[in-house]
């Protein structure tokens, strides 16, 4: 339980997926990048956000020991609580919120931020902005114009020219905690699974979810060329 007198924000890192598209034999969250596992870079980045008071790492049931070993080896100075995830992103989020439910209901936690382990380059400032906007309005998520997406082409970084009316939603996504918990409890009863956190919030709540500027640097490591770029950026 949280002992602080004022409400706290909690950061949740989702690392219960796989790495089929990136070419990893196992979970891509544990891919080595610039001397550390990818999930460790993500945890380090969240730990630098002044608005976050607590960190949860959601992992596969068969990777609890691996997660603990990774945290101990790469980021031993960071306090990380480990929660077992589910078969889908939505189920993993539900498990994390269930773990936090008592503190949310007591008012100890007022905002929950959810971030992908595969986005190690978002930066602490983006985390703090997400929490601040969610506190003020109800929810927040970063978005970038589609033509700002960075790709690797023949070893060089380039920017594709696409329709500027299109946007790509990123994580972190942050929301007021009571409404977020209620949305996931209701979705469980309805067997509803959203594509991401915001889709569940939009389905079950009237929260005012605001977008704020994302970053092309906040790439999601999905394909093999993303690994090359992420390692280059983390090393620079």
C-alpha positions as CSV (number, residue, x, y, z in Angstrom):
1,X,0.0,0.0,0.0
2,X,1.1,3.6,-0.6
3,X,1.8,5.6,2.5
4,X,1.9,9.1,0.9
5,X,-0.8,11.5,2.0
6,X,-1.4,12.8,-1.5
7,X,-2.6,10.6,-4.4
8,X,0.0,8.9,-6.4
9,X,0.5,8.0,-10.1
10,X,1.5,4.5,-11.0
11,X,3.3,3.4,-14.1
12,X,2.6,0.0,-15.6
13,X,5.0,-1.5,-18.1
14,X,3.5,-4.3,-20.3
15,X,6.0,-7.0,-21.1
16,X,3.9,-10.1,-21.5
17,X,3.9,-10.3,-25.3
18,X,6.1,-12.1,-27.8
19,X,8.6,-11.3,-30.5
20,X,7.6,-13.1,-33.6
21,X,7.6,-10.1,-36.0
22,X,10.9,-8.8,-34.6
23,X,12.5,-12.1,-35.2
24,X,13.1,-12.9,-31.5
25,X,13.0,-16.5,-30.4
26,X,11.3,-15.5,-27.1
27,X,9.8,-12.4,-25.6
28,X,11.1,-9.3,-27.4
29,X,11.0,-7.4,-24.1
30,X,14.2,-9.1,-23.1
31,X,16.1,-8.4,-26.3
32,X,19.6,-7.0,-25.6
33,X,19.9,-3.4,-26.7
34,X,23.0,-1.3,-26.0
35,X,24.1,-3.4,-23.1
36,X,20.8,-3.9,-21.3
37,X,17.5,-5.7,-22.0
38,X,14.9,-3.6,-23.7
39,X,12.5,-3.7,-20.8
40,X,15.3,-2.4,-18.5
41,X,15.7,0.7,-20.7
42,X,11.9,1.2,-20.5
43,X,11.9,0.8,-16.7
44,X,14.8,3.2,-16.3
45,X,13.1,5.8,-18.5
46,X,9.8,5.6,-16.4
47,X,11.8,5.8,-13.2
48,X,13.1,9.2,-14.3
49,X,9.5,10.7,-14.6
50,X,8.9,12.9,-11.6
51,X,5.2,12.4,-11.8
52,X,5.4,8.6,-11.3
53,X,5.6,7.2,-7.7
54,X,5.4,3.5,-8.3
55,X,6.3,1.0,-11.1
56,X,4.6,-2.3,-12.0
57,X,6.0,-4.7,-14.6
58,X,3.5,-7.1,-16.1
59,X,5.1,-10.3,-17.3
60,X,4.2,-13.7,-18.7
61,X,3.6,-16.4,-16.1
62,X,6.6,-18.4,-17.2
63,X,8.9,-15.4,-17.2
64,X,8.6,-14.2,-13.6
65,X,12.1,-15.4,-12.7
66,X,13.5,-13.9,-15.8
67,X,11.9,-10.6,-15.1
68,X,13.2,-10.6,-11.5
69,X,16.7,-11.5,-12.7
70,X,16.6,-8.8,-15.4
71,X,15.6,-6.1,-12.9
72,X,18.3,-7.2,-10.5
73,X,21.0,-7.3,-13.1
74,X,20.1,-4.1,-15.1
75,X,18.3,-1.7,-12.8
76,X,18.9,-2.9,-9.2
77,X,18.3,0.7,-7.9
78,X,14.7,0.8,-9.1
79,X,11.8,-0.6,-7.1
80,X,9.7,-2.7,-9.4
81,X,6.6,-4.7,-8.5
82,X,6.0,-7.7,-10.7
83,X,2.5,-8.8,-11.8
84,X,1.6,-11.8,-13.9
85,X,-0.2,-10.9,-17.1
86,X,-2.8,-12.7,-19.2
87,X,-3.2,-14.1,-22.6
88,X,-3.9,-10.7,-24.2
89,X,-2.9,-7.1,-23.7
90,X,-6.3,-6.3,-22.3
91,X,-6.2,-9.2,-19.9
92,X,-2.7,-8.1,-18.7
93,X,-4.0,-4.6,-18.1
94,X,-7.0,-6.1,-16.2
95,X,-4.6,-8.1,-14.0
96,X,-2.5,-5.1,-13.2
97,X,-5.5,-3.0,-12.3
98,X,-6.9,-5.8,-10.1
99,X,-3.5,-5.8,-8.3
100,X,-3.9,-2.0,-7.7
101,X,-7.6,-2.1,-7.0
102,X,-7.5,-1.6,-3.2
103,X,-5.2,1.4,-3.5
104,X,-7.3,2.9,-6.3
105,X,-10.5,2.5,-4.3
106,X,-8.9,4.1,-1.2
107,X,-7.8,7.1,-3.2
108,X,-4.1,6.4,-2.7
109,X,-3.7,6.1,-6.5
110,X,-5.4,8.8,-8.7
111,X,-3.8,8.2,-12.1
112,X,-2.6,5.0,-13.9
113,X,-0.2,5.2,-16.8
114,X,0.2,2.2,-19.1
115,X,3.3,1.9,-21.4
116,X,4.7,-0.8,-23.7
117,X,8.0,-2.4,-22.9
118,X,8.7,-2.2,-26.6
119,X,8.9,1.6,-26.5
120,X,12.1,2.3,-24.6
121,X,12.7,5.7,-26.1
122,X,9.7,7.7,-25.1
123,X,11.5,9.7,-22.5
124,X,10.6,10.7,-18.9
125,X,9.1,14.0,-20.0
126,X,6.5,12.2,-22.1
127,X,5.5,10.1,-19.0
128,X,5.1,13.2,-16.8
129,X,3.1,15.0,-19.5
130,X,0.8,12.0,-19.8
131,X,0.1,12.0,-16.1
132,X,-0.4,15.8,-15.8
133,X,-2.8,15.9,-18.7
134,X,-4.8,12.9,-17.3
135,X,-5.0,14.5,-13.9
136,X,-6.4,17.7,-15.4
137,X,-8.8,16.3,-18.1
138,X,-9.3,12.6,-17.4
139,X,-7.1,10.8,-19.9
140,X,-4.2,11.4,-22.2
141,X,-2.2,9.8,-25.0
142,X,0.5,10.9,-27.4
143,X,-0.1,11.0,-31.1
144,X,2.1,11.8,-34.1
145,X,1.3,12.6,-37.8
146,X,1.8,9.5,-39.9
147,X,4.4,11.2,-41.9
148,X,6.6,11.6,-38.8
149,X,7.1,7.9,-38.5
150,X,10.7,7.0,-38.7
151,X,11.9,3.9,-40.6
152,X,15.2,2.3,-41.6
153,X,15.9,2.3,-45.4
154,X,19.2,0.9,-46.6
155,X,20.8,1.6,-43.3
156,X,19.7,5.3,-43.2
157,X,17.0,7.0,-41.2
158,X,14.3,8.5,-43.4
159,X,10.8,10.0,-43.1
160,X,8.0,8.7,-45.3
161,X,5.7,11.3,-46.8
162,X,2.2,10.3,-46.0
163,X,-1.2,11.9,-45.6
164,X,-0.8,14.5,-42.8
165,X,-4.4,14.1,-41.8
166,X,-3.5,10.7,-40.4
167,X,-2.1,10.2,-36.9
168,X,-0.5,7.3,-35.1
169,X,-1.4,6.8,-31.4
170,X,1.5,5.9,-29.2
171,X,1.9,4.9,-25.5
172,X,2.1,5.9,-22.7
173,X,-1.6,6.2,-22.2
174,X,-2.7,7.6,-18.8
175,X,-6.2,7.8,-17.1
176,X,-7.8,8.7,-13.9
177,X,-7.6,5.5,-11.9
178,X,-11.2,5.0,-10.6
179,X,-12.8,5.3,-14.0
180,X,-10.1,3.1,-15.6
181,X,-10.6,0.4,-13.0
182,X,-14.4,0.5,-13.4
183,X,-14.1,0.3,-17.2
184,X,-12.0,-2.8,-17.0
185,X,-14.3,-4.5,-14.4
186,X,-17.3,-3.8,-16.7
187,X,-15.4,-5.0,-19.8
188,X,-14.6,-8.3,-17.9
189,X,-18.3,-8.8,-17.3
190,X,-19.1,-8.1,-20.9
191,X,-16.1,-10.1,-22.3
192,X,-15.1,-6.9,-24.2
193,X,-11.5,-6.5,-25.2
194,X,-10.2,-3.3,-26.6
195,X,-7.3,-2.9,-29.0
196,X,-5.6,-0.6,-26.5
197,X,-6.3,1.0,-23.1
198,X,-8.0,4.1,-24.6
199,X,-10.5,2.0,-26.6
200,X,-11.8,0.4,-23.4
201,X,-11.9,3.8,-21.7
202,X,-13.9,5.3,-24.6
203,X,-16.3,2.3,-24.6
204,X,-17.2,2.5,-20.9
205,X,-16.5,6.0,-19.6
206,X,-17.1,9.7,-20.5
207,X,-13.6,10.7,-19.6
208,X,-12.2,13.5,-21.7
209,X,-9.2,11.8,-23.3
210,X,-6.8,14.4,-24.7
211,X,-4.0,13.9,-27.2
212,X,-0.6,15.6,-26.8
213,X,2.4,15.6,-29.2
214,X,4.2,12.3,-29.4
215,X,7.6,11.8,-30.9
216,X,9.1,10.0,-33.9
217,X,11.8,8.9,-31.4
218,X,9.1,7.0,-29.5
219,X,9.2,4.0,-31.9
220,X,7.7,0.7,-31.0
221,X,10.2,-2.1,-31.6
222,X,8.2,-4.4,-33.8
223,X,10.4,-5.5,-36.7
224,X,14.1,-6.3,-37.1
225,X,15.0,-2.9,-38.5
226,X,13.4,-1.3,-35.4
227,X,16.0,-3.1,-33.2
228,X,18.8,-1.5,-35.3
229,X,17.4,1.9,-34.9
230,X,16.6,1.6,-31.2
231,X,20.0,0.4,-30.4
232,X,21.5,3.3,-32.4
233,X,19.4,5.8,-30.5
234,X,20.0,4.3,-27.1
235,X,23.7,4.3,-27.7
236,X,23.8,8.0,-28.8
